[in-house]
Amino acid sequence: MNTMYEYEAAMGVDLAGEWSLHSADGEHRAVITLPGDVHSALEHAGVIPDPYFGRNEELVQWVVERDWVVERTFMLPDPSGSWYLDIDHLDTVAVVFVNDVPVLSADNCFRRFRPDVIHALRQGENTIRIIFHSSLSAGADRQARQPFYVPYHKGNSPLPNGNMLRKPQCHFGWDWNIAIGPLGLYGTIALRRLDPARIEHVETEQTHHGDGLVDLKVTVTVYSADPAAIQMHLDLDGERIRLDIGTRAGETRVTHVFEIEQPRLWWPSGSGEQALYTLKVEIAGESVTRQIGLRTVELITDKDETGSRFALKLNGREIFCRGANWIPADALFSRTSPEKTEDLLTSAVAANMNMIRVWGGGFYEADWFYDLCDRLGLMVWQDFMFACNLYPCTDEFLENVAAEVDYQVRRLASHASIVLWCGDNELVGALTWFEESVNNRDRYLVAYDRLNREIEQGVRKASPQAIWWPSSPASGYLDYGDAWHADGSGDMHYWSVWHENKSFDNYRAVKPRFCSEFGFQSYTSLPVIESFAGKADMNISSPVIELHQKNAGGNERIAGTMFRYFRFPKDFASFVYLSQIQQGLAIGTAVDHWRSLKPHCMGTLFWQLNDTWPVASWSSLDYGGSWKALHYMARRFFQPVAVAAIPSEDATNIILSMVNDTAETVTIDVNLFALSTAGDRVPIKTVQGDCPPDRAEVLLHLDSLEIPAGGLLAWSFVASNGMKGEGHFINGAYKSLELFPSGIETEISALPDGTFELTVTASGLALFIMIESEMPGRYSDNAFDLARGESRRIIFTPGTPVSSDQPPAFRLHDLYSSQSAD
């Protein structure tokens, strides 16, 4: 995949590729490809089984208990001059040797290291070796050296003391992740010559003037071992300038301002163009290319009668944020690729999302990830990598964090997509989770404050223009209250429906200003389950299925919710299907209500977009990228112009809400029907309303008595900008419906472009029709309704080409068939 971040060195040795791998005790050997992870190399060599299959997680956890060594040789004809290693994403506690000389002792996966290696090189063949120390041993050792015990969340982290190490916290487990403690090297590994300087950072600042002119200030930091004279070229979309500069020993900062007349602005997806400029910086033997989006961003936290707002304003316009939380693309780095990640992010945009939150228990992603977000128009809420634990506050730990923050902010701050930097995920709440911090809150609160201030000061120094938010959730700056239940200010994590087992209606009991986490679990799709489980395992209580459920009580909660809303499914496949439908209904209930509160509420980011491995979770995309029912439903409830039915608290009337996230007034025409359980549509009324730009309005109030007993309210709408949609509402639970056979029939035909056309017809009421196939691919629509005699044309696009004379085998689910043995 082409990336806008290019690094070219005239002289050097790229050390990526094949290395030898062995355990420090010599018992196990394999070949590893770097960048890559140890587990994948061991699996490829047959040393361990596929960690994701069956109960193999239990069989591979010994890997994290060992020290591991990777090694290779390289040729260097001329070692004269100034040489350094260029290493990043080194995971995590590792010592690097060149010709048996230690050149680097590293302990932070989130930093770049560039150690001088002149003293270790020799002419001809050289050997480089990296010793990876066990994360378990390193964590235990550091915990023992703390001045007081620093607790970690044992439910999330069955592998202990991950909070001691600067590596992805989800590597130690999590309530959706496999607990195997990966290790390896995931980024650059190269030997480079300093001749006479290298580029350390390329940073930009934007000044937008009232007359439309934009000044783009470019600051380039170069490093040289000795004073030198160098020539630098800067190019912004063809405007090329040359600078002759003198460098001191160490770092030298060079600044130039480009004046941009009639700038093309960058907008989030759905709000305008994703205009991007190409910035290239060149010195002898090296160039760095960045893409620049011109935009202004503000975080509005003005006080009001409820508390204080939380709204992002881009280019002078408040943007309602629609999206989801991002976790690492895979539990094992070697199973990822830019292409797979692009598919996941493209799916987010296809579901009408305009924001993702890069959650604080994973990675700061690679440059090409944010390049993708720039191009796709996905705003990024960027957490720093601290999540759900308490952390050390020793000088040594904070110095390590300071270097991490400085590097990551300088590396990423120029991306138009990154609109907010957040200090951590749920660390304030974690103060109430542990006996130690409850009994001595002052000690641990001071420790948290030291860490949080270190991060904040690092952000403000590295990027003065960056938008900073202290924690998620947080009611405001220096506010250490309960942002899981207080909805008047700041951002909220609302988990009462899932973790407290409250009804879906409870989402309407809160009015968040911005909900950055909320979620409801489902099972991963049946084709994915079939990839890790045998026929004998197809039971929600089987050991394999239970191992692929990492949230304590999760399976029981999914089943218990079905008892609340549905008649119990007839078999395991129907159970999986229905779990996805109720997930979509849960999240849709929240989003519909919170969008109707606009501009009181200005963002909903559900938990979570993707999975790291095949598991029951809160994701809307299966492991591998296929869309679950939630994702198809999200495409409807996240549409910029949408209509939703929201009942009053006493259920005596129904509000039909219309929401408009576009910059123009839209006229919306709505047809309302009563829908009988036999599948008949009976017209109720037709209404029309105008919805102003960036607003939500009430279209009408409907008396609940206008919905026939035992039936549903249904509607379809068309907006003046061409957007359209449909939906239904039940005043009660689906289990109360006396459904008749839906009589679904399907015709399949191959199309010349390699896709397949499915014509789905119903002779009765078919609710939540879900089409699936063992072949991965994308459907033009799914989780849709048909009334009696209606049909819908669906296009299936296979993930990989397939012969037209061998169409995939499709299976269909709907509400009636999932609960009837007929």
C-alpha positions as a printed Julia matrix, in Angstrom:
822×3 Matrix{Float64}:
   0.0     0.0     0.0
   1.31    3.45   -0.83
   1.6     5.76    2.14
   2.15    9.49    2.26
   4.85    8.97    4.86
   8.05    8.14    2.99
  11.48    7.73    4.44
  14.46    7.35    2.11
  18.1     7.07    3.14
  20.97    7.28    0.69
  23.19    5.1     2.81
  22.05    2.41    5.19
  20.97   -1.16    5.7
  17.3    -2.1     5.97
  17.25   -4.85    8.57
  13.63   -5.82    8.01
  13.12   -9.37    6.78
  14.12  -12.8     7.98
  15.73  -13.26   11.41
  16.38  -16.34   13.51
  14.3   -16.74   16.67
  14.91  -18.88   19.72
  13.93  -19.0    23.35
  16.72  -17.83   25.64
  17.08  -21.36   26.99
  17.5   -22.72   23.45
  14.54  -25.1    23.74
  12.48  -23.62   20.88
  13.65  -22.3    17.51
  11.96  -20.73   14.51
  12.37  -18.14   11.78
  10.73  -14.77   12.34
  10.03  -12.02    9.83
  10.48   -8.52   11.22
   8.42   -6.46   11.53
   6.49   -9.24   13.21
   5.53  -10.95   16.45
   6.95  -14.0    18.21
   3.68  -15.94   18.52
   3.02  -15.83   14.77
   6.56  -17.04   14.04
   6.19  -19.92   16.5
   2.83  -20.88   15.01
   4.27  -20.83   11.48
   7.1   -23.11   12.64
   4.67  -25.53   14.28
   5.95  -24.82   17.78
   2.52  -23.64   18.96
  -0.99  -24.16   17.52
  -3.2   -21.37   16.17
  -3.86  -19.34   19.34
  -7.33  -18.32   18.12
  -8.69  -21.82   17.51
 -10.69  -23.72   20.09
  -9.1   -23.48   23.54
  -5.56  -23.01   22.25
  -5.22  -19.74   24.13
  -4.58  -21.88   27.21
  -1.86  -23.83   25.38
   0.23  -20.86   24.25
   0.36  -18.65   27.34
   3.75  -20.1    28.26
   5.32  -18.02   25.48
   5.04  -14.8    27.49
   6.82  -16.46   30.42
  10.07  -16.91   28.44
  12.8   -14.58   27.24
  13.23  -14.64   23.45
  16.15  -13.83   21.18
  16.13  -12.71   17.55
  19.32  -12.47   15.54
  20.66  -11.89   12.04
  23.82  -10.88   10.22
  24.35   -8.06    7.75
  27.19   -6.87    5.58
  28.72   -3.41    5.93
  31.55   -2.74    3.42
  32.56    0.58    4.99
  31.8     1.24    8.7
  33.47    4.64    8.7
  31.34    7.67    9.5
  28.52    8.24   11.96
  26.08    5.3    12.15
  22.94    4.78   14.2
  20.14    2.26   14.53
  16.62    3.42   13.72
  14.07    1.39   15.73
  10.46    1.97   16.68
   7.56   -0.13   18.0
  10.0    -2.38   19.85
   7.79   -4.46   22.18
   8.91   -3.96   24.88
  11.63   -4.67   27.49
  14.53   -5.43   25.2
  18.3    -5.11   24.88
  19.9    -4.7    21.44
  23.44   -5.89   20.76
  25.6    -5.24   17.71
  28.55   -7.64   17.56
  27.88   -8.5    21.22
  28.14   -4.84   22.24
  24.99   -3.55   23.98
  23.79   -0.47   22.08
  20.25   -0.02   23.38
  18.25   -0.93   26.47
  14.6    -0.21   25.65
  11.42   -0.39   27.7
   8.77    1.55   25.79
   6.89    0.19   22.77
   5.65    3.71   21.97
   9.0     5.44   21.45
  11.48    5.7    18.61
  15.08    4.87   19.46
  18.09    6.04   17.45
  21.18    4.84   19.33
  24.7     5.6    18.09
  26.42    2.34   17.06
  29.72    3.59   15.63
  31.73    1.9    18.38
  30.15   -1.52   17.73
  30.39   -1.84   13.93
  33.08   -3.59   11.94
  33.87   -3.97    8.28
  32.23   -6.92    6.54
  29.86   -9.21    8.41
  28.11   -7.89   11.5
  25.65   -9.5    13.88
  22.65   -7.82   15.48
  20.79   -9.5    18.32
  17.73   -8.44   20.31
  16.85  -10.07   23.62
  13.17   -9.67   24.54
  12.64  -10.12   28.24
   9.45  -11.7    29.53
   6.79   -9.06   30.11
   5.59  -11.0    33.14
   9.03  -11.02   34.76
   9.71   -7.39   33.87
   6.32   -6.29   35.19
   6.74   -8.18   38.45
  10.22   -6.76   38.95
   9.04   -3.18   38.43
   6.03   -3.66   40.66
   8.34   -4.87   43.43
  10.45   -1.71   43.07
   7.52    0.72   43.43
   7.37    2.78   46.64
   3.82    1.47   47.1
   1.68   -1.13   45.33
   0.07    0.1    42.08
  -3.1    -1.92   41.33
  -4.18   -3.17   37.93
  -7.59   -4.44   36.79
  -7.36   -8.21   37.2
 -10.63   -8.77   35.34
  -9.23   -7.09   32.25
  -5.68   -8.31   32.73
  -5.35  -11.97   33.71
  -1.67  -11.55   32.85
  -0.37   -9.43   35.75
   1.39   -6.08   36.14
   0.89   -4.78   32.62
   0.48   -1.3    34.11
   4.18   -1.34   34.93
   5.15   -1.48   31.25
   4.74    0.97   28.39
   3.21   -1.48   25.96
  -0.38   -2.02   24.76
  -2.41   -2.75   27.87
  -4.76   -5.07   25.99
  -1.81   -7.43   25.42
  -2.39   -8.61   28.99
  -5.99   -9.58   28.22
  -9.14   -7.41   28.32
 -12.83   -8.17   28.29
 -12.67   -8.72   24.53
  -9.06   -9.75   23.88
  -7.03  -12.95   24.02
  -4.55  -12.95   26.93
  -1.24  -14.12   25.48
   1.11  -11.14   25.92
   2.49  -10.69   22.39
   6.0    -9.38   21.87
   8.14   -8.49   18.89
   9.08   -5.55   16.7
   6.34   -3.88   14.67
   7.95   -0.89   13.0
  11.27    0.26   11.58
  14.5    -1.64   12.05
  17.39   -0.18   10.03
  21.02    0.87   10.22
  21.55    4.4     8.91
  24.48    6.69    8.3
  24.41   10.27    9.52
  25.82   12.14    6.55
  25.83   14.82    7.84
  22.29   15.17    9.28
  18.94   13.44    9.61
  15.37   14.66    9.94
  13.99   14.16   13.46
  10.58   15.83   13.18
   8.44   17.67   10.65
   5.8    19.75   12.42
   3.22   22.24   11.18
   1.06   24.98   12.65
  -1.79   26.73   10.9
  -2.96   30.31   11.26
  -6.29   31.05    9.58
  -6.88   34.75    8.92
 -10.19   36.5     8.62
  -9.65   37.21    4.91
  -9.34   33.47    4.21
  -5.56   33.43    3.96
  -3.82   30.57    5.77
  -0.24   30.66    7.0
   1.26   27.18    7.27
   4.29   27.26    9.52
   6.59   24.3     8.89
   9.19   23.46   11.52
  11.82   20.88   10.66
  14.07   19.5    13.37
  17.34   18.09   12.07
  20.01   16.29   14.03
  23.73   16.22   13.31
  26.62   14.84   15.28
  28.79   17.87   14.47
  28.18   21.38   13.12
  27.44   21.21    9.41
  26.16   23.16    6.43
  23.21   21.49    4.69
  20.78   22.31    1.96
  17.08   21.77    2.58
  14.19   21.86    0.14
  10.55   22.28    1.15
   7.75   21.68   -1.32
   4.07   22.36   -0.72
   1.94   21.23   -3.65
   4.57   22.36   -6.14
   5.65   25.55   -4.38
   9.31   24.67   -3.83
  11.82   26.64   -1.76
  15.47   26.07   -0.88
  17.04   26.83    2.47
  20.79   26.84    3.13
  21.25   26.24    6.81
  23.96   25.68    9.35
  23.38   23.08   12.03
  24.88   22.82   15.47
  25.86   19.54   17.09
  22.62   18.0    18.24
  19.19   19.32   17.2
  18.58   22.37   15.01
  15.09   23.69   14.25
  14.38   25.29   10.88
  11.15   27.22   10.23
   9.44   28.4     7.07
   5.95   29.85    6.54
   3.93   29.13    3.41
   1.18   31.64    2.63
  -1.81   29.88    1.09
  -4.35   32.01   -0.73
  -7.82   30.64   -1.4
  -7.15   27.53    0.68
  -9.09   24.32    0.16
 -10.32   23.27    3.6
 -10.41   19.77    5.05
 -13.78   18.62    6.32
 -14.97   15.46    8.06
 -16.8    12.88    5.98
 -20.28   14.05    5.1
 -19.54   17.72    5.82
 -17.41   18.67    2.84
 -14.26   17.9     0.87
 -11.25   16.09    2.34
  -8.84   18.52    0.67
  -5.19   17.63    1.26
  -1.9    19.3     0.4
   1.39   17.42   -0.08
   4.31   18.69    1.98
   7.77   17.31    1.22
  10.97   18.06    3.14
  14.32   16.99    1.64
  17.91   17.05    2.78
  20.81   15.12    1.31
  19.88   11.46    1.22
  16.58   11.76    3.07
  13.05   13.01    2.51
   9.87   13.08    4.55
   6.47   13.51    2.93
   3.34   14.5     4.82
  -0.2    15.26    3.76
  -1.67   18.41    5.26
  -5.32   19.26    5.7
  -6.14   22.87    6.39
  -8.81   23.3     9.04
  -9.54   24.96   12.33
 -10.77   22.99   15.32
 -12.18   24.13   18.66
 -13.59   22.27   21.64
 -16.63   24.15   22.94
 -17.08   23.73   26.7
 -19.23   26.78   27.44
 -21.36   26.63   30.56
 -25.14   26.48   30.2
 -28.2    25.78   32.31
 -27.43   22.04   32.42
 -23.7    22.16   33.07
 -21.22   22.69   30.26
 -21.16   21.75   26.6
 -18.83   19.36   24.82
 -18.88   20.08   21.09
 -16.23   20.08   18.38
 -16.27   22.98   15.94
 -14.4    22.6    12.65
 -13.93   25.51   10.29
 -16.42   27.51   12.35
 -19.16   24.87   12.22
 -20.18   22.54   15.04
 -20.01   18.91   13.88
 -22.08   16.14   15.43
 -19.67   13.23   15.88
 -21.03    9.87   14.76
 -18.78    6.88   15.19
 -17.19    4.15   17.25
 -14.14    3.21   19.29
 -11.11    1.71   17.56
  -9.02   -1.05   19.13
  -5.95   -2.7    17.54
  -6.75   -4.35   14.21
  -5.52   -7.73   15.47
  -4.22   -9.24   18.68
  -1.13  -10.35   16.73
   0.73   -7.81   14.63
   1.8   -10.28   11.94
  -1.85  -10.95   11.08
  -2.49   -7.3    10.29
  -1.9    -5.37    7.1
  -2.6    -1.86    5.8
  -5.14   -3.37    3.4
  -7.09   -5.07    6.19
  -7.06   -1.89    8.26
  -8.18    0.19    5.3
 -11.13   -2.15    4.85
 -12.16   -1.61    8.49
 -11.86    2.17    8.28
 -13.66    2.29    4.93
 -16.47    0.3     6.51
 -16.73    2.94    9.22
 -17.24    5.68    6.63
 -19.67    3.48    4.69
 -21.8     3.32    7.85
 -21.97    7.14    7.91
 -19.38    7.52   10.65
 -17.24   10.63   10.77
 -15.15    9.87   13.89
 -13.27    7.07   15.57
 -11.73    7.1    19.0
  -8.3     5.44   19.15
  -8.74    3.91   22.58
  -6.04    4.15   25.22
  -5.31    0.47   25.76
  -3.84   -0.27   22.36
  -1.35    1.5    20.06
  -0.62    4.91   18.75
  -1.18    3.75   15.2
   1.28    3.96   12.3
   1.5     7.08   10.14
  -0.32    5.41    7.27
  -3.32    4.78    9.57
  -3.81    8.51   10.13
  -3.12    9.16    6.44
  -6.11    6.92    5.76
  -8.23    8.81    8.26
  -7.18   12.1     6.62
  -8.25   10.83    3.21
 -11.47    9.22    4.43
 -12.57   12.2     6.5
 -12.57   10.28    9.79
 -11.96   12.58   12.71
  -9.77   10.93   15.34
 -10.17   11.23   19.07
  -6.67   10.15   20.13
  -6.18    8.71   23.61
  -2.79    8.4    25.19
  -2.05    4.76   25.95
  -3.23    4.43   29.53
  -6.37    2.46   30.32
  -8.41    1.11   33.25
  -5.49    0.72   35.67
  -3.5     2.84   38.08
   0.04    3.71   37.02
   3.39    4.5    38.64
   4.39    8.09   39.32
   8.11    7.62   39.95
  10.5    10.01   38.25
  11.82    7.17   36.1
   8.35    6.23   34.85
   7.33    9.85   34.19
  10.54   10.56   32.27
   9.77    7.59   30.05
   6.2     8.86   29.54
   7.43   12.37   28.75
   9.68   11.05   25.97
   6.78    8.96   24.62
   4.38   11.92   24.58
   6.88   14.24   22.94
   7.63   11.75   20.17
   4.06   10.73   19.46
   2.62   14.25   19.45
   5.38   15.62   17.21
   4.94   12.61   14.9
   1.17   12.86   14.57
  -0.03   16.39   15.33
   0.03   17.55   11.7
  -2.72   15.1    10.72
  -5.95   16.92    9.96
  -7.91   13.93   11.2
  -6.66   14.17   14.8
  -8.99   16.68   16.39
  -8.54   15.88   20.1
  -5.86   14.43   22.37
  -7.13   12.74   25.53
  -4.98   11.89   28.54
  -6.28    8.39   29.26
  -9.19    5.97   29.34
 -11.06    5.61   32.65
  -8.16    6.23   35.03
 -10.26    8.54   37.2
 -12.88    5.84   37.62
 -10.17    3.3    38.36
  -9.44    5.2    41.58
 -12.68    3.7    42.93
 -12.06    0.13   41.72
  -9.28   -0.99   44.03
  -9.13   -1.49   47.78
  -5.78    0.28   47.96
  -6.96    3.47   46.24
 -10.3     3.53   48.06
  -8.53    3.29   51.41
  -5.86    5.85   50.5
  -7.45    7.99   47.79
  -5.17   10.97   48.34
  -2.01    8.97   47.61
  -3.34    7.51   44.39
  -5.09   10.7    43.29
  -1.82   12.6    43.62
  -0.07    9.85   41.65
  -2.7    10.12   38.91
  -2.44   13.9    38.86
   1.35   13.73   38.45
   0.96   11.43   35.45
  -1.88   13.39   33.89
  -0.06   16.7    34.23
   3.1    15.21   32.71
   1.08   14.2    29.66
  -0.72   17.53   29.43
   2.47   19.57   29.68
   4.08   17.36   27.05
   1.18   17.93   24.65
   1.15   21.68   25.15
   4.91   21.9    24.6
   5.01   19.64   21.54
   1.89   21.04   19.86
   0.51   24.31   21.27
  -2.45   24.13   18.85
  -3.57   20.68   19.98
  -6.96   20.26   21.66
  -6.42   18.63   25.07
  -8.97   16.75   27.17
  -7.72   15.3    30.46
  -9.43   11.91   30.57
 -12.32    9.94   29.16
 -14.85   10.1    30.62
 -14.46   13.47   32.33
 -16.93   16.14   33.34
 -14.29   18.83   32.92
 -10.78   19.93   33.73
  -9.71   18.89   37.25
 -13.13   17.3    37.77
 -12.74   13.87   39.35
 -16.45   13.06   39.58
 -18.5    10.14   38.29
 -18.73   10.71   34.54
 -20.33    7.28   34.08
 -23.6     8.54   35.53
 -23.39   12.36   35.54
 -24.58   13.58   32.14
 -24.55   17.38   32.44
 -21.0    18.17   31.33
 -18.06   16.79   29.4
 -17.93   13.37   27.84
 -19.7    10.34   29.3
 -19.19    6.57   29.3
 -22.63    5.1    29.77
 -22.54    1.41   30.67
 -25.62    1.0    32.85
 -27.55   -0.93   30.2
 -24.85   -3.56   29.73
 -22.97   -3.78   33.03
 -25.94   -2.96   35.26
 -28.42   -5.02   33.22
 -30.87   -2.17   32.68
 -33.4    -2.11   29.87
 -32.76   -0.51   26.5
 -35.25    2.21   27.52
 -32.72    3.31   30.13
 -30.64    4.93   27.39
 -33.42    7.54   27.28
 -32.93    8.28   30.99
 -29.71   10.23   30.36
 -28.89   13.24   28.23
 -25.13   13.17   27.61
 -23.33   16.12   26.1
 -21.07   13.65   24.29
 -21.14    9.88   24.87
 -17.71    8.52   23.98
 -18.41    4.94   25.15
 -21.55    2.81   25.42
 -22.16   -0.65   24.1
 -24.02   -3.93   24.09
 -22.54   -7.3    23.24
 -23.45   -9.87   20.6
 -21.91  -13.05   19.35
 -19.62  -12.91   16.38
 -21.31  -14.19   13.21
 -21.8   -17.9    12.68
 -19.28  -18.19    9.8
 -16.65  -16.72   12.13
 -17.61  -19.06   14.97
 -17.28  -21.98   12.55
 -13.67  -20.91   11.92
 -12.63  -21.59   15.53
 -15.2   -24.09   16.86
 -16.4   -27.56   15.86
 -20.0   -28.76   15.59
 -19.9   -30.15   19.13
 -18.98  -26.68   20.42
 -22.07  -24.94   18.99
 -23.63  -24.27   22.37
 -23.45  -21.07   24.41
 -22.23  -23.06   27.42
 -19.55  -25.09   25.68
 -15.98  -24.51   26.94
 -14.84  -23.19   23.54
 -17.67  -20.66   23.27
 -17.15  -19.61   26.88
 -13.42  -19.12   26.3
 -14.29  -16.84   23.36
 -16.32  -14.65   25.73
 -14.02  -12.51   27.85
 -16.53  -10.39   29.76
 -17.55  -12.01   33.04
 -21.25  -12.87   32.81
 -21.46  -11.78   29.18
 -23.13  -14.91   27.84
 -25.7   -14.84   30.62
 -26.46  -11.18   29.93
 -26.98  -11.8    26.22
 -29.32  -14.69   27.01
 -31.12  -12.83   29.78
 -31.79   -9.9    27.48
 -33.38  -12.26   24.97
 -35.79  -13.44   27.66
 -36.68   -9.79   28.26
 -37.41   -8.86   24.65
 -37.79  -11.97   22.49
 -39.1   -15.47   22.44
 -36.14  -17.74   22.92
 -34.43  -18.83   19.69
 -34.91  -22.33   18.35
 -31.22  -23.26   17.86
 -27.65  -22.02   18.2
 -27.57  -20.32   14.78
 -30.74  -18.42   15.67
 -29.27  -17.52   19.04
 -26.26  -15.96   17.33
 -28.5   -14.1    14.87
 -30.83  -12.78   17.56
 -27.92  -11.63   19.72
 -26.84   -9.38   16.85
 -30.32   -7.99   16.31
 -30.74   -7.07   19.96
 -27.28   -5.47   19.92
 -28.36   -3.28   17.02
 -31.62   -2.39   18.76
 -29.77   -1.42   21.95
 -27.3     0.89   20.23
 -29.97    2.28   17.89
 -32.17    3.15   20.87
 -29.35    5.2    22.4
 -28.24    6.9    19.19
 -31.76    7.81   18.06
 -32.52    9.45   21.4
 -29.2    11.24   21.84
 -29.21   12.57   18.27
 -32.7    13.93   18.9
 -31.21   16.07   21.71
 -28.87   17.93   19.34
 -27.28   20.43   20.02
 -27.46   19.47   23.72
 -25.69   16.23   22.73
 -23.01   16.52   20.06
 -21.49   13.07   19.76
 -22.1     9.35   20.09
 -19.21    6.89   19.77
 -20.32    3.37   20.5
 -18.06    0.66   21.83
 -16.57   -0.79   19.58
 -15.9    -0.8    15.83
 -13.68   -3.88   15.36
 -12.42   -7.09   16.96
  -8.84   -8.21   17.58
  -9.7   -11.94   17.24
 -12.87  -14.03   16.86
 -14.8   -13.38   20.06
 -18.18  -12.4    21.49
 -17.93   -8.64   21.93
 -19.44   -5.2    21.49
 -18.07   -4.77   17.94
 -20.1    -3.9    14.86
 -17.54   -5.53   12.55
 -16.61   -9.19   12.82
 -13.0   -10.25   13.1
 -12.0   -10.25    9.44
 -14.11   -7.19    8.61
 -17.56   -8.57    7.73
 -20.48   -6.45    8.87
 -22.58   -7.61   11.8
 -26.23   -6.59   12.01
 -25.26   -3.56   14.11
 -23.1    -2.13   11.35
 -25.89   -2.36    8.78
 -28.26   -0.76   11.29
 -25.68    1.92   12.13
 -25.59    2.94    8.48
 -29.26    3.83    8.9
 -29.27    5.43   12.37
 -26.06    7.38   11.61
 -27.35    8.74    8.29
 -26.84   12.54    8.28
 -30.58   13.01    7.77
 -32.62   10.56    9.8
 -36.05   10.0    11.31
 -36.64    8.08   14.54
 -39.56    7.19   16.81
 -38.99    7.96   20.49
 -41.66    7.09   23.08
 -42.6     9.38   25.94
 -41.69    8.23   29.45
 -45.23    6.99   30.1
 -45.46    5.46   26.58
 -48.75    7.29   25.9
 -47.39    9.04   22.81
 -44.55    8.71   20.37
 -42.35   11.54   19.2
 -41.22   11.37   15.61
 -37.84   13.08   15.62
 -36.0    14.37   12.57
 -32.31   15.19   12.67
 -30.22   17.03   10.12
 -26.4    16.99   10.32
 -25.99   18.82    7.0
 -25.35   22.53    6.46
 -28.6    23.11    4.54
 -32.25   23.05    5.57
 -33.96   19.85    4.4
 -37.62   19.13    3.83
 -38.59   15.64    4.98
 -41.69   13.78    3.76
 -42.75   10.88    5.98
 -45.36    8.17    5.36
 -46.63    6.49    8.53
 -48.18    3.02    8.55
 -49.6     0.54   10.97
 -47.98   -2.84   10.35
 -49.95   -5.95   11.29
 -48.31   -9.21   12.33
 -49.72  -10.75    9.14
 -47.63   -8.24    7.2
 -50.26   -5.74    6.03
 -49.38   -2.05    5.8
 -52.26    0.25    6.75
 -51.65    3.97    6.06
 -51.94    6.24    9.1
 -50.9     9.65    7.78
 -48.39   11.55    5.69
 -46.47   14.43    7.24
 -43.9    16.93    6.06
 -41.41   18.98    8.03
 -38.47   21.29    7.55
 -35.37   20.6     9.61
 -32.86   23.47    9.9
 -29.13   22.95    9.35
 -27.29   21.09   12.11
 -30.38   20.65   14.2
 -32.85   18.1    15.5
 -36.56   18.9    15.55
 -39.8    17.19   16.53
 -41.78   16.31   13.42
 -44.96   15.24   15.22
 -46.44   13.68   18.35
 -48.39   10.5    17.71
 -50.86    9.03   20.2
 -49.88    5.45   20.98
 -53.5     4.42   20.49
 -53.06    5.03   16.76
 -50.9     1.89   16.64
 -53.18   -1.16   16.46
 -52.87   -3.53   19.41
 -50.44   -6.33   18.61
 -48.94   -4.44   15.67
 -46.13   -2.0    14.93
 -45.65    1.55   13.76
 -43.68    1.75   10.51
 -42.51    4.64    8.38
 -40.56    5.59    5.31
 -39.14    9.01    4.52
 -37.54   10.97    1.72
 -35.55   14.16    2.3
 -35.17   16.99   -0.2
 -31.42   16.28   -0.48
 -32.13   12.73   -1.69
 -31.52   10.88    1.57
 -34.19    8.37    2.49
 -34.87    5.65    4.99
 -37.36    3.52    6.85
 -37.95    2.01   10.24
 -40.41    0.51   12.66
 -41.3     0.88   16.32
 -42.94   -1.54   18.74
 -44.68   -0.25   21.83
 -43.61   -3.16   24.0
 -41.46   -6.26   23.49
 -41.07   -8.31   20.32
 -41.96  -11.46   22.24
 -45.54  -10.16   22.47
 -46.0   -10.29   18.7
 -48.06  -13.24   17.42
 -46.17  -13.52   14.17
 -47.38  -15.44   11.15
 -45.0   -17.35    8.84
 -42.88  -14.84    6.94
 -42.66  -17.0     3.81
 -39.26  -15.72    2.66
 -38.1   -16.8    -0.78
 -34.87  -15.93   -2.52
 -33.73  -15.85   -6.12
 -30.01  -15.64   -6.87
 -28.31  -14.61  -10.09
 -24.71  -13.85  -10.99
 -23.93  -10.43  -12.45
 -21.21   -9.66  -15.02
 -19.14   -7.64  -12.55
 -18.59  -10.62  -10.24
 -21.31   -9.72   -7.77
 -24.5   -11.64   -7.03
 -28.04  -10.35   -7.02
 -30.45  -11.71   -4.42
 -34.14  -10.94   -4.74
 -35.74  -11.53   -1.36
 -39.55  -11.78   -1.23
 -41.87  -12.26    1.77
 -45.44  -13.55    1.83
 -45.85  -12.42    5.44
 -44.21  -10.03    7.87
 -40.44  -10.55    7.89
 -38.61   -8.48   10.49
 -34.83   -8.08   10.61
 -34.02  -10.22    7.58
 -30.35  -11.09    7.83
 -28.49  -12.71    4.93
 -25.19  -14.46    5.54
 -22.77  -16.75    3.75
 -19.66  -18.66    4.68
 -17.94  -16.57    2.01
 -16.84  -13.16    3.35
 -18.3   -10.22    1.51
 -20.53   -7.19    1.69
 -24.28   -6.84    1.19
 -25.88   -3.7    -0.19
 -28.39   -3.94    2.66
 -29.1    -6.28    5.55
 -31.13   -6.52    8.76
 -34.12   -5.05    6.88
 -37.9    -5.58    7.03
 -40.37   -6.75    4.41
 -44.16   -6.61    4.63
 -46.5    -9.03    2.87
 -45.83   -9.24   -0.87
 -42.78   -6.97   -0.75
 -39.4    -7.81   -2.24
 -35.96   -6.28   -2.11
 -33.0    -6.53   -4.45
 -29.72   -7.08   -2.59
 -26.26   -7.07   -4.16
 -23.62   -9.3    -2.57
 -20.0    -8.41   -3.32
 -17.65  -11.3    -2.43
 -14.48  -10.48   -0.55
 -12.54  -12.46   -3.14
 -13.56  -13.31   -6.73
 -15.76  -16.37   -7.19
 -16.94  -18.25  -10.28
 -20.38  -17.13  -11.48
 -21.48  -20.74  -11.96
 -20.73  -21.56   -8.32
 -22.6   -18.92   -6.31
 -22.11  -18.83   -2.55
 -24.62  -20.66   -0.37
 -26.73  -18.07    1.42
 -28.77  -18.57    4.58
 -31.45  -16.17    5.74
 -32.71  -15.4     9.21
 -35.68  -13.33   10.31
 -37.5   -12.89   13.59
 -40.22  -15.44   12.87
 -37.89  -18.17   11.6
 -35.46  -17.68   14.5
 -38.07  -18.62   17.08
 -40.3   -21.06   15.2
 -39.45  -24.71   14.58
 -41.79  -24.81   11.56
